[in-house]
Amino acid sequence: MPEPRFQRRKLDRPAEIAEAALEAFAENGYAATRVDDVAKRAGVSKGLLYLYFKTKEELFKAVIRSFVVPKIEQIAIAVDKSDLGAEEFFRGPFLSFIKTLPNSRARVVVRLMIAEGPRHPDLTAFYWENVVSRGLDALRKIVARGVRNGEFRATAIEEYPQLLVSPVILALIWNLLFGEMEKLNTDRFLETHVDAMLDHLRVRADAGANS
């Protein structure tokens, strides 16, 4: 039996408020956004909003949980469950994943963290714990798997998996600052990056002869 409308509406409110908060932060930035603005966009009273989120910081954390954390969970689960070889994983699930990021809602959060994160260390720490560190751990796992199974040679990429995703950040910044002058084809850009990284990681045919 379907839930009564008022119950379903109540359960939907946190997601609707997070959606409104994302729009407000995207338009005004974190510092300039007021809780009143978010409440109006969500169609709720300020008092009702405070029942769900006590501070603007909690609102921003809800945006991160709603629009960024699920993406990180998606790739982390894929790494743990996949039976693909490391190179096949990078060309398949990983490439598909990073292609979605430059045009996803997550880009708004990344832009805000770059612009305003240094002034809000608590938010930066939250983003690190829930997004960045989990993503880096997943990448280290798949690179290490490739080394173990003989696909990849040992390189500094195990230590610096940031190299694998740095072009995503560049694509976001490029299109934000220079997109009107030269639009970046992010799919082709990221495909080229994955090719280059795999060329660097792959065990070389002449490795045995030179050892």
Backbone torsions as a table, in degrees:
resi	resn	phi	psi	omega
1	MET	NA	134.0	179.7
2	PRO	-62.2	149.4	176.8
3	GLU	-68.7	147.1	172.2
4	PRO	-56.0	145.9	-173.7
5	ARG	-57.1	-41.9	-175.8
6	PHE	-67.3	-31.7	177.6
7	GLN	-71.8	-42.5	179.6
8	ARG	-63.5	-40.5	178.4
9	ARG	-60.3	-43.6	-179.9
10	LYS	-62.3	-41.3	179.5
11	LEU	-67.0	-28.3	-178.5
12	ASP	-80.5	-16.5	-170.7
13	ARG	-58.8	-46.8	-180.0
14	PRO	-57.0	-40.5	178.7
15	ALA	-66.4	-39.3	179.2
16	GLU	-66.8	-38.3	177.5
17	ILE	-67.2	-40.9	177.2
18	ALA	-61.7	-39.9	177.1
19	GLU	-61.2	-46.6	178.9
20	ALA	-64.1	-37.5	178.8
21	ALA	-64.9	-42.3	178.0
22	LEU	-58.4	-45.3	179.7
23	GLU	-62.5	-42.4	-179.3
24	ALA	-67.2	-44.4	178.8
25	PHE	-63.8	-39.3	179.8
26	ALA	-63.2	-38.4	-176.5
27	GLU	-79.4	-39.7	-170.2
28	ASN	-112.7	-12.1	-170.3
29	GLY	85.1	165.8	-177.0
30	TYR	-69.5	-50.7	-173.4
31	ALA	-62.7	-37.5	-174.6
32	ALA	-85.6	-10.1	-179.9
33	THR	-77.5	133.1	177.3
34	ARG	-105.4	148.6	178.3
35	VAL	-58.9	-35.1	176.8
36	ASP	-56.4	-42.0	-179.2
37	ASP	-61.0	-43.2	-178.7
38	VAL	-65.7	-43.3	-179.6
39	ALA	-60.2	-44.0	180.0
40	LYS	-62.9	-43.5	179.6
41	ARG	-63.3	-37.1	-178.5
42	ALA	-80.9	-10.4	-179.7
43	GLY	72.4	32.2	178.1
44	VAL	-128.8	163.9	176.0
45	SER	-75.8	158.2	177.1
46	LYS	-61.0	-38.7	179.3
47	GLY	-63.1	-40.6	178.6
48	LEU	-66.6	-39.9	178.0
49	LEU	-58.4	-41.0	-178.6
50	TYR	-68.0	-17.3	174.1
51	LEU	-67.0	-29.8	-178.2
52	TYR	-97.4	-38.1	-176.0
53	PHE	-134.8	116.1	-172.2
54	LYS	-76.8	-26.1	-176.6
55	THR	-140.0	166.6	175.5
56	LYS	-65.3	-33.0	177.1
57	GLU	-61.3	-42.8	177.3
58	GLU	-62.8	-36.5	176.9
59	LEU	-61.0	-45.2	-178.8
60	PHE	-66.6	-38.5	176.5
61	LYS	-62.8	-36.0	176.9
62	ALA	-64.8	-37.1	176.2
63	VAL	-63.0	-44.3	178.3
64	ILE	-60.9	-45.2	179.9
65	ARG	-63.4	-36.3	-174.9
66	SER	-78.9	-38.6	-168.3
67	PHE	-114.6	-13.0	-178.6
68	VAL	-118.5	-49.1	-176.9
69	VAL	-54.7	-42.6	179.1
70	PRO	-59.1	-31.9	178.5
71	LYS	-68.9	-40.3	177.9
72	ILE	-67.3	-40.9	177.2
73	GLU	-61.2	-37.8	180.0
74	GLN	-59.8	-47.8	-177.2
75	ILE	-74.8	-34.1	178.8
76	ALA	-65.4	-42.3	177.4
77	ILE	-65.0	-39.9	179.3
78	ALA	-61.7	-40.8	178.3
79	VAL	-62.1	-45.4	-175.8
80	ASP	-69.4	-33.5	-173.2
81	LYS	-98.2	-14.9	-173.2
82	SER	-72.8	140.1	172.8
83	ASP	-98.9	5.0	-179.1
84	LEU	-70.0	151.9	169.2
85	GLY	-64.8	163.9	-174.6
86	ALA	-63.1	-46.0	-179.7
87	GLU	-64.7	-41.9	179.7
88	GLU	-63.4	-35.9	177.8
89	PHE	-65.6	-43.6	-179.9
90	PHE	-65.4	-36.8	179.9
91	ARG	-77.6	-21.8	-177.6
92	GLY	-102.9	-96.3	-174.9
93	PRO	-57.2	-40.6	-177.9
94	PHE	-66.3	-48.4	-179.5
95	LEU	-63.1	-42.1	177.4
96	SER	-60.1	-39.8	-179.8
97	PHE	-64.6	-51.2	-175.4
98	ILE	-69.7	-25.0	177.0
99	LYS	-65.7	-27.5	-178.9
100	THR	-76.0	-21.3	-168.2
101	LEU	-71.2	-44.1	-175.0
102	PRO	-60.6	-24.8	-179.4
103	ASN	-112.6	11.0	-179.1
104	SER	-90.5	170.2	176.3
105	ARG	-66.8	-21.8	178.4
106	ALA	-59.7	-25.8	-178.1
107	ARG	-62.7	-30.9	178.2
108	VAL	-63.2	-44.1	-179.4
109	VAL	-66.1	-42.3	178.7
110	VAL	-60.6	-45.0	179.3
111	ARG	-60.1	-43.0	179.5
112	LEU	-65.8	-39.7	179.0
113	MET	-64.5	-39.3	178.6
114	ILE	-65.5	-44.6	-174.9
115	ALA	-75.2	-38.3	-169.0
116	GLU	-123.9	-8.4	-178.4
117	GLY	-55.3	-42.6	-178.5
118	PRO	-60.0	-24.2	179.3
119	ARG	-88.7	-4.4	-177.3
120	HIS	-134.8	75.2	-173.8
121	PRO	-60.1	-30.5	179.0
122	ASP	-65.5	-40.5	177.9
123	LEU	-68.7	-39.1	178.2
124	THR	-62.5	-42.2	178.3
125	ALA	-64.1	-40.0	178.0
126	PHE	-63.5	-43.9	-179.9
127	TYR	-65.3	-39.4	176.9
128	TRP	-60.4	-49.9	-175.0
129	GLU	-65.9	-40.3	-171.8
130	ASN	-95.4	-18.4	-175.9
131	VAL	-123.2	-66.6	-168.6
132	VAL	-64.4	-50.9	-176.1
133	SER	-63.5	-36.3	179.5
134	ARG	-69.2	-38.7	177.5
135	GLY	-65.7	-43.2	179.3
136	LEU	-64.4	-39.9	177.8
137	ASP	-60.1	-42.8	179.9
138	ALA	-63.3	-41.1	179.9
139	LEU	-67.7	-39.8	177.6
140	ARG	-60.9	-38.3	-179.6
141	LYS	-61.5	-46.3	-175.0
142	ILE	-73.1	-34.0	175.6
143	VAL	-66.8	-45.1	178.9
144	ALA	-61.9	-37.2	176.9
145	ARG	-61.3	-41.7	178.6
146	GLY	-64.2	-35.6	177.3
147	VAL	-68.8	-43.3	-179.5
148	ARG	-62.6	-40.0	-176.3
149	ASN	-88.9	5.5	173.5
150	GLY	86.1	4.3	176.7
151	GLU	-75.9	-39.3	-173.9
152	PHE	-113.5	150.4	170.2
153	ARG	-90.0	159.6	178.5
154	ALA	-70.9	126.1	179.4
155	THR	-139.3	174.6	178.4
156	ALA	-71.0	-6.7	179.7
157	ILE	-66.0	-28.3	173.7
158	GLU	-61.1	-35.3	179.5
159	GLU	-81.7	-31.6	-176.2
160	TYR	-124.3	67.3	179.4
161	PRO	-67.2	-8.4	174.4
162	GLN	-56.8	-28.0	179.5
163	LEU	-60.9	-27.4	-177.3
164	LEU	-74.4	-26.1	-176.7
165	VAL	-115.0	-5.1	-178.3
166	SER	-57.9	-33.5	177.7
167	PRO	-64.4	-24.3	176.0
168	VAL	-65.2	-43.9	178.1
169	ILE	-64.3	-42.3	178.1
170	LEU	-60.5	-42.5	179.6
171	ALA	-61.6	-41.5	178.2
172	LEU	-62.2	-47.4	-178.2
173	ILE	-67.2	-42.1	-178.8
174	TRP	-59.4	-51.0	-177.4
175	ASN	-69.2	-27.3	176.4
176	LEU	-70.0	-44.3	-174.8
177	LEU	-91.2	-39.2	-170.1
178	PHE	-120.5	6.3	-175.4
179	GLY	-58.7	-32.7	179.1
180	GLU	-70.2	-26.7	-177.8
181	MET	-90.6	-40.8	178.1
182	GLU	-151.8	98.3	-179.8
183	LYS	-67.0	133.6	-179.9
184	LEU	-90.6	129.3	171.5
185	ASN	-77.9	93.2	-170.6
186	THR	-66.9	-33.0	178.3
187	ASP	-62.0	-50.1	-178.6
188	ARG	-66.2	-38.1	178.8
189	PHE	-60.3	-46.0	-177.7
190	LEU	-73.9	-33.7	174.1
191	GLU	-60.9	-43.7	179.3
192	THR	-63.8	-39.4	178.4
193	HIS	-63.1	-46.8	-179.8
194	VAL	-61.7	-41.2	175.7
195	ASP	-56.9	-46.6	-178.0
196	ALA	-64.7	-42.4	179.5
197	MET	-64.7	-39.9	180.0
198	LEU	-69.5	-36.0	174.6
199	ASP	-60.1	-37.0	179.1
200	HIS	-73.0	-38.6	-175.4
201	LEU	-79.8	-32.6	-170.5
202	ARG	-61.0	140.2	174.4
203	VAL	-62.4	129.7	-174.7
204	ARG	-83.0	145.5	-176.7
205	ALA	-61.8	-30.0	-177.3
206	ASP	-95.2	12.5	-176.1
207	ALA	-61.4	-42.2	-179.0
208	GLY	-65.6	-38.4	-177.7
209	ALA	-67.1	-28.8	-176.8
210	ASN	-93.1	-6.1	-176.4
211	SER	-81.7	NA	NA
